[in-house]
Amino acid sequence: MADKPNEVYIDILVDRMFIAQRTGQSYYGRLYDLDKVEVFLENDICTFTFLVLFSESEKFREGVRPNQYGDSHFDIVIEVIYEVCKKRSALCYLSQSEFKLKANKICRLHIYNF
């Protein structure tokens, strides 16, 4: 029944939290203040997509964070998510560099410490 993208995103997150907790690799349990998460998302589908992938998949988290050698797939993942969302959705509100900054904050667990 939500009419704004951020409201829809939060509804989706709440539904996914319950399901994802069963996998044992979910970070959703660390999202304490959904109002602040809603503000953080800024209605942007790219940021929402990255948050869902990061929250639900240990392999994704390992891929976008630097490993012991400092390597990661972060830049490639950012480009792919941005390109797909930009082509497929009118809800891509941030520039690629702004999205990259938001994704970096997610990787550093900034959003999970609200």
Secondary structure, 3 states (H helix, E strand, C coil): CCCCHHHHHHHHHHHHHHHHHHHCCCCHHHCCCHHHHHHHHCCCHHHHHHHHHHHHCHHHHHHHCCCCCCCCCHHHHHHHHHHHHHHHCCCCCCCHHHHHHHHHHHHCCHHHHC
